[in-house]
């Protein structure tokens, strides 16, 4: 009986305790939270050692942020140095098809006739000239004036979509063309079966025609924007350029992605420069006989009444100036968010100089520059202008035309020689600098924690987030937690230590990072 009474009393006490816990659990939780907040406030107010350490951390963080701001102001100079050298090298590659390649073919023909041996050393050059000539003849049948007026009648929304579709098609065709010409220009191509040779030749010719057609449409669309009597089309083009900032700014980018982004900007700027030169030449010769009142507003400058200066400077200052501004802002913020110092662009320049001094093909392959399609575009768009200037209706006019073409050819050869000499000497001076190398170390990064988002997460916050210990432990040893995943800084350090020369493997259309720019 006594045991039964004691057991019943014990059960009653336990039930009463459980009811109290159930009824006062929320209040107990709130009380504990308030006590925790009160203790933390007391520590913040009265713990002098933590205040001293926090001030030291704030000073270090302020110095790092100041370095970030200074680096943003240094980005344009480092970036434009890389851009200028690479653009000049791209122009040298473009001149190669109009100067060196014809000279090599002509000298090889004379060598064959002199020795009587039908063994050619320029079969790849002759094959490339054959593809370019056939593609130019096919695209010369295209009526660019009809395409011009058809595009001009479209609304702004359709033009915006047209620019986007043409840009995407240009990138896809450039990637395909790089693979095709790598196969065709190799030594094994002419030792393959005839059927495979004809098949690859047909595919390459079809590619060159399609890519040339896309570039002709790009040129015509940009010409519509330049020749517009209002600035609506030009404003549309500028808005598309500023849309690049949104596409690449708030994303985590490693050094390989930054190099690929710089390469993509070089290719884009070189193509825009070539297209604007073509548009300027066509507009100068097409409007040389027109009155100045018929010149569109986008051609004119308020500071001058010169027709030629207005034709050249009006659209070029607007388009290229906006391109420069967009590139500066984009690269400044990408390097700031990823804590990369501007001197990494010198390593990019070292890699490009090494490729250029090795071979032009290796340089073009790394850039992904569709130089063959640009040559086709130049021939197709300039041919009508040359036919208006050069006349062959009489012997005298034909002699003058031939003399003019020969003089232009000699001038191009002189420009090619001077440009090649300048780039080679510049490259040797860059490569002779022992402090410049392609090895990436921690010196190329600004100290500090990388973050995958817009907010900052320090080591203590990461420890609290990933800590798996019970909450009732009075003192958590946050730094001793073994459950923390590696930080972005640690992952980057491991990657750089594993392959310090990873920048040398970056090309335009290889997936070396999370995306292809």
C-alpha positions as CSV (number, residue, x, y, z in Angstrom):
1,X,0.0,0.0,0.0
2,X,2.8,2.4,0.9
3,X,4.6,1.6,-2.4
4,X,1.4,2.3,-4.4
5,X,0.9,5.6,-2.6
6,X,4.5,6.7,-3.3
7,X,4.4,5.7,-6.9
8,X,1.1,7.5,-7.5
9,X,2.5,10.7,-5.8
10,X,5.6,10.5,-8.1
11,X,3.5,10.2,-11.2
12,X,1.4,13.1,-10.1
13,X,4.5,15.3,-9.5
14,X,5.9,14.3,-13.0
15,X,2.6,15.1,-14.7
16,X,2.4,18.4,-12.9
17,X,6.0,19.2,-14.0
18,X,5.3,18.3,-17.6
19,X,2.2,20.5,-17.6
20,X,4.3,23.4,-16.2
21,X,6.9,22.8,-18.9
22,X,4.3,22.7,-21.6
23,X,2.6,25.9,-20.3
24,X,5.7,27.9,-19.6
25,X,8.0,26.7,-22.4
26,X,7.4,29.7,-24.6
27,X,8.0,32.2,-21.8
28,X,11.1,30.3,-20.7
29,X,12.4,30.6,-24.3
30,X,11.7,34.3,-24.5
31,X,13.4,34.8,-21.1
32,X,16.5,33.0,-22.3
33,X,16.6,35.0,-25.5
34,X,16.3,38.3,-23.5
35,X,19.0,37.1,-21.2
36,X,21.3,36.3,-24.1
37,X,20.8,39.7,-25.7
38,X,21.3,41.4,-22.3
39,X,24.6,39.5,-21.8
40,X,25.8,40.4,-25.3
41,X,25.0,44.1,-24.8
42,X,26.9,44.0,-21.5
43,X,29.9,42.5,-23.2
44,X,29.8,45.1,-26.0
45,X,29.5,47.9,-23.4
46,X,32.1,46.8,-20.8
47,X,34.5,44.5,-22.6
48,X,37.4,46.8,-23.5
49,X,39.6,44.0,-25.0
50,X,36.9,43.2,-27.6
51,X,36.5,46.9,-28.4
52,X,40.2,47.3,-29.0
53,X,40.3,44.2,-31.3
54,X,37.2,45.4,-33.2
55,X,38.8,48.8,-33.8
56,X,41.9,47.1,-35.1
57,X,39.9,44.9,-37.4
58,X,38.0,48.0,-38.6
59,X,41.3,49.8,-39.4
60,X,42.5,46.8,-41.3
61,X,39.3,46.6,-43.2
62,X,39.3,50.3,-44.0
63,X,42.8,50.0,-45.4
64,X,41.7,47.1,-47.6
65,X,38.7,49.0,-48.9
66,X,40.8,52.0,-49.6
67,X,43.1,49.8,-51.7
68,X,40.0,48.5,-53.5
69,X,38.9,52.0,-54.4
70,X,42.4,52.9,-55.6
71,X,42.6,49.8,-57.7
72,X,39.3,50.8,-59.4
73,X,40.9,54.0,-60.5
74,X,43.9,52.1,-61.9
75,X,41.9,49.6,-63.9
76,X,41.4,51.9,-67.0
77,X,45.1,52.4,-67.5
78,X,46.0,48.7,-67.1
79,X,43.1,47.6,-69.2
80,X,43.7,50.0,-72.0
81,X,47.3,49.0,-72.2
82,X,46.3,45.4,-72.7
83,X,43.5,46.5,-75.2
84,X,45.8,48.8,-77.2
85,X,48.5,46.2,-77.8
86,X,45.9,43.4,-78.6
87,X,44.0,45.7,-81.0
88,X,47.1,46.6,-82.9
89,X,48.0,42.9,-83.1
90,X,44.5,42.1,-84.4
91,X,44.9,44.8,-87.1
92,X,48.3,43.2,-88.0
93,X,46.5,39.8,-88.4
94,X,44.0,41.5,-90.6
95,X,46.7,43.1,-92.8
96,X,48.3,39.7,-93.1
97,X,45.6,38.5,-95.5
98,X,46.0,41.6,-97.8
99,X,49.8,41.8,-97.8
100,X,51.9,38.8,-96.7
101,X,49.5,36.1,-98.0
102,X,49.4,37.5,-101.6
103,X,53.2,38.0,-101.6
104,X,53.8,34.5,-100.5
105,X,51.5,33.0,-103.1
106,X,53.1,35.1,-105.9
107,X,56.7,34.3,-104.8
108,X,55.8,30.6,-104.6
109,X,54.4,30.7,-108.2
110,X,57.6,32.2,-109.5
111,X,59.6,29.7,-107.6
112,X,57.7,26.8,-109.1
113,X,58.1,28.2,-112.6
114,X,61.8,28.8,-112.1
115,X,62.6,25.3,-110.8
116,X,60.0,23.4,-112.8
117,X,58.7,21.5,-109.8
118,X,55.0,21.5,-109.0
119,X,55.5,21.3,-105.3
120,X,53.9,24.2,-103.6
121,X,54.6,25.4,-100.1
122,X,51.6,27.7,-99.9
123,X,48.8,25.2,-100.4
124,X,47.1,26.3,-97.2
125,X,47.3,30.0,-98.2
126,X,45.9,29.2,-101.7
127,X,43.1,27.2,-100.2
128,X,42.2,30.0,-97.8
129,X,42.3,32.5,-100.6
130,X,40.0,30.2,-102.6
131,X,37.5,30.1,-99.7
132,X,37.6,33.8,-99.2
133,X,37.1,34.7,-102.9
134,X,34.2,32.2,-103.3
135,X,32.5,33.5,-100.2
136,X,33.0,37.1,-101.3
137,X,31.6,36.4,-104.8
138,X,28.5,34.7,-103.3
139,X,27.8,37.5,-100.8
140,X,28.4,40.2,-103.4
141,X,25.1,39.2,-104.9
142,X,23.4,40.4,-101.8
143,X,21.6,43.8,-102.1
144,X,22.7,45.7,-99.1
145,X,20.6,48.7,-99.9
146,X,17.4,46.6,-99.6
147,X,18.6,45.1,-96.3
148,X,19.4,48.6,-95.2
149,X,15.9,50.0,-95.9
150,X,14.2,46.8,-94.6
151,X,16.1,47.2,-91.2
152,X,15.5,50.9,-91.1
153,X,11.7,50.4,-91.3
154,X,11.6,48.2,-88.2
155,X,10.6,49.3,-84.7
156,X,13.0,49.8,-81.9
157,X,11.9,46.5,-80.2
158,X,12.6,44.5,-83.4
159,X,16.0,46.2,-83.8
160,X,16.9,45.4,-80.2
161,X,16.0,41.7,-80.8
162,X,17.9,41.8,-84.2
163,X,21.1,43.1,-82.5
164,X,20.9,40.4,-79.9
165,X,20.2,37.6,-82.3
166,X,23.1,38.7,-84.6
167,X,25.5,38.9,-81.7
168,X,24.6,35.4,-80.5
169,X,24.9,34.0,-84.0
170,X,28.3,35.7,-84.4
171,X,29.6,34.0,-81.3
172,X,28.3,30.6,-82.3
173,X,29.6,30.8,-85.8
174,X,33.0,32.1,-84.6
175,X,33.4,29.0,-82.4
176,X,32.4,26.7,-85.2
177,X,34.8,28.4,-87.6
178,X,37.7,28.2,-85.3
179,X,37.3,24.4,-85.1
180,X,36.9,24.1,-88.8
181,X,39.9,26.1,-89.8
182,X,42.0,24.3,-87.1
183,X,41.2,21.1,-89.0
184,X,41.6,22.5,-92.5
185,X,44.9,24.4,-91.9
186,X,46.6,21.4,-90.3
187,X,49.1,19.3,-92.4
188,X,46.9,16.2,-92.2
189,X,44.0,17.7,-94.1
190,X,45.5,17.3,-97.6
191,X,46.5,13.7,-96.8
192,X,42.9,12.7,-96.0
193,X,40.6,10.9,-98.4
194,X,39.1,13.0,-101.2
195,X,35.5,12.6,-100.0
196,X,36.4,14.0,-96.5
197,X,38.4,16.8,-98.1
198,X,35.4,17.9,-100.3
199,X,33.0,17.5,-97.4
200,X,35.1,19.7,-95.0
201,X,35.7,22.2,-97.8
202,X,32.0,22.5,-98.4
203,X,31.2,22.9,-94.7
204,X,34.0,25.5,-94.4
205,X,32.7,27.4,-97.4
206,X,29.1,27.3,-96.0
207,X,30.3,28.5,-92.7
208,X,32.3,31.4,-94.2
209,X,29.2,32.5,-96.2
210,X,26.9,32.3,-93.2
211,X,29.3,34.2,-90.9
212,X,30.0,36.8,-93.6
213,X,26.2,37.2,-94.1
214,X,25.7,37.7,-90.3
215,X,28.5,40.3,-90.2
216,X,27.1,42.1,-93.2
217,X,23.7,42.4,-91.4
218,X,25.6,43.6,-88.3
219,X,27.3,46.3,-90.4
220,X,24.0,47.3,-92.1
221,X,22.2,47.5,-88.7
222,X,25.0,49.6,-87.2
223,X,25.0,51.7,-90.3
224,X,21.2,52.3,-89.8
225,X,21.9,53.5,-86.2
226,X,24.8,55.7,-87.4
227,X,22.9,57.2,-90.3
228,X,19.7,57.8,-88.5
229,X,18.4,61.4,-88.7
230,X,17.4,61.1,-85.0
231,X,19.4,59.5,-82.3
232,X,16.9,56.8,-81.5
233,X,18.7,53.9,-83.1
234,X,22.1,55.0,-81.7
235,X,20.5,55.3,-78.2
236,X,19.2,51.7,-78.7
237,X,22.7,50.5,-79.5
238,X,24.2,52.3,-76.5
239,X,21.6,50.8,-74.2
240,X,22.6,47.3,-75.4
241,X,26.2,48.1,-74.5
242,X,25.2,49.1,-71.0
243,X,23.2,45.9,-70.7
244,X,26.6,44.1,-70.6
245,X,27.2,45.5,-67.1
246,X,24.1,43.7,-65.7
247,X,25.2,40.4,-67.4
248,X,28.7,40.3,-65.9
249,X,28.8,42.5,-62.9
250,X,27.3,40.8,-59.9
251,X,28.8,37.4,-60.5
252,X,31.7,35.6,-58.9
253,X,34.5,35.4,-61.4
254,X,37.9,33.8,-61.1
255,X,41.1,34.8,-62.8
256,X,40.4,32.5,-65.8
257,X,37.0,34.0,-66.2
258,X,38.4,37.5,-66.0
259,X,41.0,36.7,-68.7
260,X,38.3,35.3,-70.9
261,X,36.1,38.4,-70.3
262,X,39.1,40.6,-71.3
263,X,39.6,38.5,-74.5
264,X,35.9,38.8,-75.3
265,X,36.0,42.6,-74.9
266,X,39.0,42.8,-77.2
267,X,37.3,40.8,-79.9
268,X,34.1,42.9,-79.6
269,X,36.0,46.2,-79.7
270,X,38.1,45.1,-82.7
271,X,35.0,44.0,-84.6
272,X,33.2,47.3,-83.8
273,X,36.3,49.2,-84.9
274,X,36.5,47.4,-88.2
275,X,32.8,47.8,-88.9
276,X,32.9,51.5,-88.0
277,X,35.9,52.0,-90.4
278,X,33.9,50.4,-93.2
279,X,30.9,52.5,-92.4
280,X,33.0,55.7,-92.3
281,X,34.6,54.9,-95.7
282,X,31.2,54.1,-97.3
283,X,29.6,57.3,-95.9
284,X,32.5,59.5,-97.0
285,X,32.4,58.3,-100.6
286,X,28.6,58.0,-100.7
287,X,28.0,61.5,-99.5
288,X,30.9,63.3,-101.1
289,X,28.5,64.7,-103.8
290,X,25.6,65.5,-101.5
291,X,24.8,68.8,-99.9
292,X,25.6,69.3,-96.2
293,X,21.9,69.7,-95.4
294,X,21.3,66.0,-96.1
295,X,23.8,64.9,-93.5
296,X,22.2,63.1,-90.6
297,X,22.4,64.6,-87.1
298,X,24.4,61.7,-85.8
299,X,27.2,62.6,-88.2
300,X,27.6,66.2,-87.2
301,X,29.5,67.7,-84.4
302,X,28.6,71.0,-82.8
303,X,32.3,72.1,-82.7
304,X,33.0,71.7,-86.4
305,X,31.3,72.1,-89.8
306,X,33.7,69.7,-91.5
307,X,31.8,66.9,-93.3
308,X,34.6,64.4,-93.1
309,X,35.4,65.1,-89.5
310,X,31.7,64.8,-88.6
311,X,31.4,61.5,-90.5
312,X,34.4,60.1,-88.7
313,X,34.0,61.5,-85.3
314,X,30.2,61.6,-84.8
315,X,29.4,57.9,-84.7
316,X,32.9,56.7,-83.7
317,X,33.0,59.0,-80.6
318,X,29.5,57.8,-79.6
319,X,29.9,54.1,-80.1
320,X,33.6,53.6,-79.1
321,X,33.3,56.1,-76.2
322,X,30.4,54.2,-74.7
323,X,32.3,50.9,-75.3
324,X,35.3,52.3,-73.4
325,X,33.1,53.5,-70.5
326,X,31.2,50.2,-70.3
327,X,34.5,48.2,-70.2
328,X,36.0,50.4,-67.6
329,X,33.0,50.1,-65.3
330,X,32.6,46.4,-65.9
331,X,36.2,45.5,-65.2
332,X,36.5,47.9,-62.3
333,X,33.6,46.3,-60.4
334,X,34.4,42.7,-61.4
335,X,38.0,43.1,-60.0
336,X,36.6,44.8,-56.9
337,X,34.0,42.2,-56.1
338,X,36.5,39.4,-56.6
339,X,39.3,41.2,-54.8
340,X,41.8,41.0,-57.8
341,X,44.5,43.5,-58.2
342,X,44.9,45.4,-61.5
343,X,48.4,44.0,-62.1
344,X,46.9,40.7,-63.3
345,X,46.3,42.4,-66.6
346,X,50.0,42.5,-67.1
347,X,50.0,38.7,-66.9
348,X,47.3,38.7,-69.6
349,X,49.5,40.9,-71.8
350,X,52.5,38.6,-71.3
351,X,50.5,35.6,-72.5
352,X,49.3,37.5,-75.6
353,X,52.8,38.7,-76.4
354,X,54.1,35.1,-76.1
355,X,51.5,33.9,-78.5
356,X,52.1,36.7,-81.0
357,X,55.8,36.2,-81.1
358,X,55.3,32.4,-81.5
359,X,52.8,32.5,-84.4
360,X,49.8,34.5,-85.6
361,X,47.7,31.4,-85.7
362,X,48.2,30.7,-82.0
363,X,47.4,34.3,-81.2
364,X,44.1,34.2,-83.3
365,X,43.1,30.9,-81.8
366,X,43.4,32.2,-78.3
367,X,41.4,35.3,-79.1
368,X,38.8,33.5,-81.2
369,X,38.9,36.3,-83.7
370,X,37.0,35.4,-86.9
371,X,39.6,37.1,-89.1
372,X,38.6,35.3,-92.3
373,X,35.0,36.4,-91.9
374,X,36.2,40.0,-91.3
375,X,38.2,39.8,-94.5
376,X,35.1,38.6,-96.4
377,X,33.1,41.4,-94.8
378,X,35.6,44.1,-95.8
379,X,35.7,42.8,-99.4
380,X,31.9,42.7,-99.8
381,X,31.3,46.1,-98.3
382,X,34.2,48.0,-99.9
383,X,33.8,46.5,-103.4
384,X,30.9,48.8,-104.4
385,X,32.8,51.8,-103.2
386,X,35.9,50.9,-105.1
387,X,33.8,50.3,-108.3
388,X,32.6,53.8,-108.0
389,X,36.0,55.3,-107.6
390,X,38.0,53.1,-110.0
391,X,36.9,53.2,-113.6
392,X,38.1,50.7,-116.3
393,X,36.1,52.1,-119.3
394,X,39.2,53.3,-121.1
395,X,42.9,52.5,-121.2
396,X,43.9,55.6,-119.4
397,X,41.4,55.1,-116.6
398,X,42.4,51.4,-116.3
399,X,46.0,52.4,-116.0
400,X,45.2,55.0,-113.3
401,X,43.1,52.4,-111.5
402,X,45.9,49.8,-111.6
403,X,48.5,52.3,-110.5
404,X,46.2,53.4,-107.6
405,X,45.7,49.8,-106.5
406,X,49.4,49.1,-106.6
407,X,50.1,52.3,-104.6
408,X,47.6,51.2,-102.0
409,X,49.1,47.7,-101.9
410,X,52.6,49.2,-101.3
411,X,51.2,51.5,-98.6
412,X,49.6,48.5,-96.9
413,X,52.9,46.6,-97.0
414,X,54.7,49.5,-95.4
415,X,52.1,49.8,-92.7
416,X,52.3,46.0,-92.1
417,X,56.1,46.1,-91.8
418,X,56.1,49.1,-89.4
419,X,53.3,47.7,-87.3
420,X,55.0,44.3,-87.1
421,X,58.3,45.8,-86.1
422,X,56.6,48.0,-83.4
423,X,54.7,45.0,-81.9
424,X,57.7,42.8,-81.9
425,X,59.9,45.3,-80.1
426,X,57.1,46.1,-77.7
427,X,56.6,42.4,-77.0
428,X,60.3,41.8,-76.4
429,X,60.4,44.7,-74.0
430,X,57.5,43.3,-72.1
431,X,58.8,39.7,-72.0
432,X,62.3,40.9,-71.0
433,X,60.8,42.2,-67.7
434,X,61.7,39.5,-65.2
435,X,59.1,40.7,-62.7
436,X,56.3,39.7,-65.1
437,X,55.3,36.1,-65.4
438,X,52.2,34.0,-65.9
439,X,52.3,32.5,-62.4
440,X,49.5,33.7,-60.2
441,X,50.1,34.0,-56.4
442,X,48.4,35.6,-53.5
443,X,50.1,38.9,-54.4
444,X,47.6,39.3,-57.2
445,X,44.6,39.4,-54.7
446,X,43.5,41.9,-52.2
447,X,43.4,40.4,-48.7
448,X,40.0,39.8,-47.3
449,X,37.1,37.3,-47.3
450,X,35.4,36.5,-50.6
451,X,31.7,36.3,-50.5
452,X,29.3,34.6,-52.8
453,X,26.6,37.3,-52.4
454,X,26.3,41.0,-51.9
455,X,26.7,40.8,-48.1
456,X,29.9,40.2,-46.1
457,X,30.3,37.0,-44.0
458,X,33.3,37.0,-41.7
459,X,34.9,33.9,-40.0
460,X,32.8,34.2,-36.9
461,X,29.6,34.3,-38.9
462,X,30.6,31.3,-40.9
463,X,31.4,29.5,-37.6
464,X,28.0,30.2,-36.2
465,X,26.2,29.2,-39.3
466,X,28.1,25.9,-39.8
467,X,28.6,25.1,-36.1
468,X,26.9,21.8,-35.1
469,X,27.4,22.0,-31.3
470,X,24.5,22.1,-28.8
471,X,23.2,25.6,-28.0
472,X,23.5,25.2,-24.2
473,X,27.3,25.2,-24.3
474,X,28.3,28.4,-22.4
475,X,31.4,29.2,-24.4
476,X,31.7,28.1,-28.0
477,X,35.2,27.8,-29.4
478,X,34.3,29.0,-32.8
479,X,37.8,28.9,-34.3
480,X,38.2,25.2,-33.2
481,X,35.2,24.0,-35.1
482,X,36.0,21.1,-37.4
483,X,32.7,21.3,-39.3
484,X,33.5,24.4,-41.4
485,X,33.6,23.9,-45.1
486,X,36.6,25.6,-46.9
487,X,36.1,29.3,-47.7
488,X,36.2,30.7,-51.2
489,X,39.7,32.1,-50.4
490,X,40.9,28.6,-49.4
491,X,39.4,27.0,-52.5
492,X,41.1,29.7,-54.7
493,X,44.4,29.2,-52.8
494,X,44.3,25.4,-53.4
495,X,43.4,25.9,-57.1
496,X,46.3,28.3,-57.6
497,X,48.7,26.0,-55.8
498,X,47.7,23.1,-57.9
499,X,48.0,24.9,-61.3
500,X,49.8,28.3,-60.9
501,X,50.0,28.7,-64.7
502,X,46.3,28.0,-65.4
503,X,46.0,31.3,-67.3
504,X,48.1,29.9,-70.2
505,X,45.3,27.4,-71.0
506,X,42.6,30.0,-71.3
507,X,41.1,30.5,-74.8
508,X,38.1,32.3,-76.1
509,X,35.7,29.4,-76.6
510,X,36.9,26.9,-74.0
511,X,34.9,26.3,-70.8
512,X,37.7,27.2,-68.4
513,X,35.4,28.8,-65.9
514,X,31.7,28.7,-65.1
515,X,30.7,30.3,-68.4
516,X,32.0,31.5,-71.8
517,X,31.9,35.2,-72.2
